[in-house]
Amino acid sequence: MSILSVTGAKGGVGCTAVVAGLAGAWSRQKKAVLAFDLCRQNLLRLHFGLDWHERDGWHARLVAGRDWSGAAWRTPDGLSFVPHGSLRDGAAAEVLNNPHWLAAELASLALPSDCRLLLDTPQAGRERAQALAAATHVLVVLPPEPLSCGLIEPLEAELSAHGVAQEKLLYVLNRFDPTRQLDRDVELLLREMLATRLAPLPVHRDEAVREALAMQQQLADYAAHSQACDDFNQLATWLSIRLNGGAKGR
């Protein structure tokens, strides 16, 4: 079972949209998928059509002393996801003091051996430590900005401190605009730095991603022929090879 923690080189780079896009792409490729929201903003659910006012989630249930697994949802096409849930008083579940709680819980689930688990991972906090301890691989979402080149070294040092080996660390450029010279220059620099650990193709900036969210639809349902939908299909295929320990080139 592959467990992919998706995190950003910094905040606001679109990690949640990448998790939703990958989950949808793998589901369309007939892979078993479970997407797990570890971010307190509780936004991943909106990409899967959950009601804006729904507050239930795994963390909210743990705080209330209930079974967290009851917060799981399944979309009509068979994709499973677990929202974080809203915490009105800022409470935190005590079980998260054990950094290996999530890894143990995921291992106990009766999931197919080829299931892809996607963890929407925050920038800090106990939920981040839980995700990194559970993950078999980490996907870092990079913006096509010059600062990405300077963020890689400290980020890799932090992830190494969490036990993430470099060969388990992958990258993808998100919101890439090929009409901008700077975006193209940054991509070239990152390819020199990261070689085959950077996804062969970026995820392009595409209004369809925001429009699908506004319509509370999955991207493929809203705009099946969009550039971003194709990008996520390509990214999912590349990641399947890497997660299975296959070829490291393109």
C-alpha positions as CSV (number, residue, x, y, z in Angstrom):
1,M,0.0,0.0,0.0
2,S,1.4,3.4,-1.0
3,I,0.9,6.4,1.3
4,L,1.7,9.7,-0.4
5,S,2.0,12.8,1.8
6,V,1.4,15.9,-0.4
7,T,2.9,19.1,1.1
8,G,3.9,22.5,-0.2
9,A,7.3,24.1,-0.3
10,K,5.4,26.9,1.3
11,G,1.8,27.7,2.0
12,G,-0.7,28.6,-0.7
13,V,0.7,26.6,-3.6
14,G,-2.4,24.5,-4.2
15,C,-1.6,21.3,-2.3
16,T,-5.3,20.5,-1.7
17,A,-6.2,20.9,-5.3
18,V,-3.3,18.6,-6.2
19,V,-4.5,16.0,-3.8
20,A,-8.1,16.2,-5.2
21,G,-6.8,16.1,-8.8
22,L,-4.6,13.1,-8.1
23,A,-7.3,11.2,-6.3
24,G,-9.7,11.8,-9.2
25,A,-7.2,10.7,-11.8
26,W,-6.3,7.5,-9.9
27,S,-10.0,6.8,-9.4
28,R,-10.6,7.1,-13.2
29,Q,-7.7,4.8,-13.7
30,K,-9.6,2.2,-11.7
31,K,-7.2,2.4,-8.7
32,A,-8.5,2.2,-5.1
33,V,-8.0,5.6,-3.6
34,L,-8.4,7.1,-0.1
35,A,-7.8,10.8,0.4
36,F,-7.2,12.0,3.9
37,D,-7.4,15.7,4.9
38,L,-4.9,16.5,7.7
39,C,-5.3,20.3,7.4
40,R,-7.4,22.2,9.9
41,Q,-8.8,24.4,7.1
42,N,-10.9,21.4,6.3
43,L,-11.1,22.3,2.5
44,L,-10.4,19.0,0.7
45,R,-14.1,17.9,1.2
46,L,-15.2,20.8,-1.0
47,H,-13.4,19.4,-4.0
48,F,-15.5,16.3,-3.7
49,G,-18.9,18.0,-3.5
50,L,-19.5,17.9,0.3
51,D,-21.8,20.5,1.6
52,W,-20.2,23.8,2.6
53,H,-21.8,23.5,6.1
54,E,-20.8,19.9,6.8
55,R,-18.6,20.0,9.9
56,D,-18.0,16.3,10.6
57,G,-14.5,14.8,10.2
58,W,-11.9,12.5,11.7
59,H,-10.3,15.1,14.0
60,A,-13.7,16.4,15.1
61,R,-14.8,12.9,16.0
62,L,-11.6,12.1,17.9
63,V,-12.1,15.3,20.0
64,A,-15.7,14.2,20.7
65,G,-14.5,10.7,21.7
66,R,-16.1,9.0,18.7
67,D,-14.8,6.5,16.1
68,W,-12.9,8.6,13.5
69,S,-13.5,6.1,10.6
70,G,-17.2,7.0,10.6
71,A,-16.3,10.3,9.1
72,A,-15.3,8.7,5.8
73,W,-17.3,9.4,2.6
74,R,-17.5,7.8,-0.8
75,T,-18.2,9.6,-4.0
76,P,-20.5,8.1,-6.6
77,D,-17.6,6.9,-8.7
78,G,-16.1,5.0,-5.7
79,L,-13.4,7.5,-4.5
80,S,-13.1,7.5,-0.7
81,F,-12.1,10.5,1.4
82,V,-11.9,11.5,5.0
83,P,-12.5,15.2,5.9
84,H,-10.6,16.8,8.7
85,G,-13.7,18.3,10.3
86,S,-14.2,21.7,11.9
87,L,-13.0,22.4,15.5
88,R,-14.9,25.4,16.8
89,D,-12.9,25.7,20.0
90,G,-9.5,24.9,18.6
91,A,-9.4,21.6,20.5
92,A,-6.9,18.9,19.6
93,A,-7.1,15.2,20.0
94,E,-4.7,13.8,22.6
95,V,-3.9,10.7,20.5
96,L,-2.0,13.0,18.2
97,N,0.7,13.3,20.9
98,N,1.8,9.8,19.6
99,P,3.5,10.7,16.3
100,H,2.8,7.2,14.9
101,W,-1.0,7.2,15.6
102,L,-1.9,7.7,12.0
103,A,0.5,5.2,10.6
104,A,-1.0,2.5,13.0
105,E,-4.5,3.5,12.1
106,L,-4.0,3.3,8.4
107,A,-2.2,0.0,8.7
108,S,-5.2,-1.4,10.5
109,L,-7.7,-0.5,7.7
110,A,-8.9,-3.3,5.4
111,L,-7.8,-1.7,2.2
112,P,-6.6,-3.3,-1.0
113,S,-2.8,-3.9,-1.2
114,D,-2.7,-1.6,-4.3
115,C,-4.6,1.2,-2.6
116,R,-3.3,4.8,-3.0
117,L,-3.6,6.8,0.2
118,L,-3.2,10.6,-0.3
119,L,-2.5,12.7,2.8
120,D,-3.2,16.5,2.4
121,T,-0.4,17.6,4.7
122,P,-0.2,21.0,6.5
123,Q,2.9,23.1,6.8
124,A,3.4,22.6,10.6
125,G,1.9,21.0,13.7
126,R,1.2,17.5,14.9
127,E,-0.8,16.6,11.9
128,R,2.3,17.2,9.7
129,A,4.4,14.9,11.9
130,Q,1.7,12.3,11.7
131,A,1.6,12.5,7.9
132,L,5.4,12.3,7.5
133,A,5.7,9.4,9.9
134,A,3.0,7.4,8.0
135,A,4.1,8.2,4.4
136,T,6.0,5.9,2.1
137,H,6.7,8.8,-0.2
138,V,6.3,12.6,-0.1
139,L,5.3,14.8,-3.0
140,V,6.3,18.5,-2.7
141,V,4.3,21.0,-4.6
142,L,6.4,23.9,-5.9
143,P,5.2,27.2,-7.3
144,P,7.0,28.3,-10.6
145,E,8.7,31.1,-8.7
146,P,12.5,31.8,-8.1
147,L,12.1,31.3,-4.4
148,S,11.3,27.6,-5.0
149,C,15.0,27.0,-5.8
150,G,15.9,28.4,-2.4
151,L,13.3,26.5,-0.5
152,I,14.4,23.0,-1.5
153,E,17.5,22.7,0.7
154,P,15.9,23.7,4.0
155,L,12.8,21.7,3.2
156,E,14.8,18.5,2.5
157,A,16.7,19.0,5.8
158,E,13.4,19.2,7.6
159,L,12.0,16.2,5.9
160,S,15.2,14.2,6.5
161,A,14.8,15.0,10.2
162,H,11.4,13.4,10.0
163,G,13.0,10.3,8.5
164,V,12.0,10.9,4.8
165,A,14.8,9.5,2.6
166,Q,15.7,11.6,-0.5
167,E,14.8,8.8,-2.9
168,K,11.3,8.9,-1.4
169,L,11.0,12.6,-2.0
170,L,9.3,13.8,-5.3
171,Y,8.3,17.2,-6.7
172,V,5.8,18.7,-9.0
173,L,5.4,22.3,-10.4
174,N,1.9,23.6,-9.9
175,R,0.1,26.6,-11.6
176,F,2.7,26.7,-14.4
177,D,2.1,29.3,-17.1
178,P,4.1,28.5,-20.2
179,T,3.5,32.0,-21.6
180,R,5.6,33.5,-18.8
181,Q,9.4,33.4,-19.5
182,L,10.1,33.4,-15.7
183,D,8.0,30.2,-15.2
184,R,9.9,28.5,-18.0
185,D,13.3,29.6,-16.6
186,V,12.4,28.4,-13.1
187,E,11.3,25.0,-14.5
188,L,14.7,24.6,-16.2
189,L,16.6,25.5,-13.0
190,L,14.5,23.0,-11.0
191,R,15.1,20.3,-13.5
192,E,18.9,20.8,-13.1
193,M,18.5,20.7,-9.3
194,L,16.1,17.8,-9.0
195,A,16.6,15.8,-12.2
196,T,14.2,12.8,-12.3
197,R,12.6,13.6,-8.9
198,L,10.7,16.4,-10.6
199,A,7.6,15.3,-12.4
200,P,8.2,15.3,-16.2
201,L,5.3,17.7,-16.8
202,P,4.0,20.5,-14.6
203,V,0.4,21.1,-13.7
204,H,-0.6,24.2,-15.7
205,R,-2.5,27.2,-14.4
206,D,-6.1,26.5,-15.4
207,E,-9.2,28.3,-14.5
208,A,-11.1,25.1,-14.7
209,V,-9.7,24.0,-11.3
210,R,-11.2,27.0,-9.6
211,E,-14.4,26.8,-11.5
212,A,-14.9,23.1,-10.6
213,L,-14.4,24.0,-6.9
214,A,-16.9,26.8,-7.2
215,M,-19.4,24.4,-8.7
216,Q,-18.5,21.8,-6.0
217,Q,-17.7,19.2,-8.7
218,Q,-14.6,17.1,-9.3
219,L,-12.5,18.5,-12.1
220,A,-13.0,15.6,-14.5
221,D,-16.8,15.9,-14.1
222,Y,-16.7,19.7,-14.7
223,A,-14.0,19.9,-17.4
224,A,-12.9,16.5,-18.5
225,H,-10.9,17.9,-21.5
226,S,-9.2,20.7,-19.6
227,Q,-5.4,21.1,-19.5
228,A,-5.3,20.5,-15.8
229,C,-7.3,17.3,-16.0
230,D,-4.9,15.9,-18.5
231,D,-2.0,17.1,-16.3
232,F,-3.3,15.2,-13.3
233,N,-3.8,12.1,-15.4
234,Q,-0.1,12.3,-16.5
235,L,1.1,13.1,-12.9
236,A,-0.9,10.1,-11.6
237,T,0.7,7.7,-14.1
238,W,4.2,9.0,-13.4
239,L,3.6,8.7,-9.6
240,S,2.3,5.1,-10.0
241,I,5.6,4.1,-11.6
242,R,7.6,5.9,-8.9
243,L,5.6,4.6,-6.0
244,N,6.0,1.1,-7.3
245,G,9.8,1.5,-7.4
246,G,9.8,1.5,-11.2
247,A,11.9,3.5,-13.7
248,K,13.3,6.7,-12.4
249,G,13.5,8.5,-15.7
250,R,10.7,10.0,-17.8
